[in-house]
Structures are given as structure tokens and as C-alpha cells.
Amino acid sequence: MANIKYEVIDNFGVLSESAKGWTKELRSISWNDREPKFDIREWSPDGEKMGKGITVTKDELIKLRDMLNTMEL
């Protein structure tokens, strides 16, 4: 598998934390020197390892926000 380069541009906050200390976070990340995107995934306590996640553009994040605002939660 090819190496994936990433740079955390901004960390917006923690959504949850597991019993083992992994945190699910919303971050802005530049993948392979590309334009940063919004990213939700789990990170190890030291921030070196990551789990599977979802990456969305700003437009997709806005659409998601709008969808969530219409839902009864």
C-alpha cells in the first residue's frame, strides 16, 4: 500500500471518546498535499494512528448541516 501523506490543518473538536482513549474528531485535513477537506474519524490517544472515517468537502458539510437541521433528533 502506498504511503498516504496528511497534514492536520485544524481540529474542531471531539465528538466522543472510547474506553481505550480513542477519540472521534472533526478535523480539517490536507491529504497528499491537496486542498484541505473536513474529516470525521477516530484517532489514537497519541494522535499517531487513525481509524476509518469519512472525508467531505465544504459544500458537502454544508449540505449535511442543513439535513441535520431539518431532522427531529
C-alpha positions as CSV (number, residue, x, y, z in Angstrom):
1,M,0.0,0.0,0.0
2,A,1.3,3.5,-0.9
3,N,2.1,5.9,1.9
4,I,-0.6,8.5,2.5
5,K,0.6,11.9,3.5
6,Y,-1.6,14.1,5.6
7,E,-1.5,17.3,7.5
8,V,-3.9,18.3,10.2
9,I,-4.9,21.9,9.4
10,D,-7.5,22.4,12.2
11,N,-9.1,20.4,14.9
12,F,-12.6,21.5,15.5
13,G,-13.4,19.2,18.4
14,V,-14.1,15.8,19.9
15,L,-17.4,14.1,19.2
16,S,-16.9,11.1,21.5
17,E,-14.2,9.1,23.3
18,S,-13.9,5.3,23.7
19,A,-12.9,3.4,26.8
20,K,-9.5,2.9,25.3
21,G,-9.0,6.6,24.8
22,W,-9.5,6.8,21.1
23,T,-11.4,10.0,20.1
24,K,-13.8,10.6,17.2
25,E,-13.0,14.1,16.0
26,L,-13.9,16.6,13.3
27,R,-10.8,17.9,11.7
28,S,-9.7,19.8,8.6
29,I,-7.0,17.7,6.9
30,S,-4.9,18.1,3.7
31,W,-4.5,14.6,2.1
32,N,-1.4,14.2,-0.2
33,D,-0.8,18.0,-0.4
34,R,-4.3,18.6,-1.7
35,E,-6.9,21.2,-0.7
36,P,-8.0,20.5,2.9
37,K,-11.3,18.7,3.5
38,F,-13.4,18.1,6.5
39,D,-12.8,14.7,8.1
40,I,-14.6,12.7,10.8
41,R,-12.7,9.7,12.1
42,E,-11.2,8.1,15.3
43,W,-7.7,8.9,16.4
44,S,-5.5,7.1,18.9
45,P,-4.7,8.9,22.2
46,D,-1.2,9.9,20.9
47,G,-2.7,11.1,17.6
48,E,-0.4,8.9,15.5
49,K,-2.9,6.2,14.4
50,M,-6.3,6.7,12.8
51,G,-9.3,4.6,12.1
52,K,-11.6,4.5,9.1
53,G,-13.5,7.7,8.6
54,I,-15.4,10.0,6.2
55,T,-14.0,13.0,4.4
56,V,-16.2,15.7,2.9
57,T,-15.8,19.0,1.1
58,K,-17.1,22.2,2.5
59,D,-20.1,22.1,0.2
60,E,-20.9,18.5,1.4
61,L,-20.5,19.6,5.0
62,I,-22.9,22.5,4.5
63,K,-25.5,20.1,2.9
64,L,-25.0,17.7,5.8
65,R,-25.5,20.5,8.3
66,D,-28.7,21.6,6.5
67,M,-30.0,18.0,6.5
68,L,-29.3,17.6,10.3
69,N,-31.0,20.9,11.0
70,T,-34.3,19.6,9.4
71,M,-34.2,16.3,11.4
72,E,-36.0,15.8,14.7
73,L,-33.3,14.4,17.0
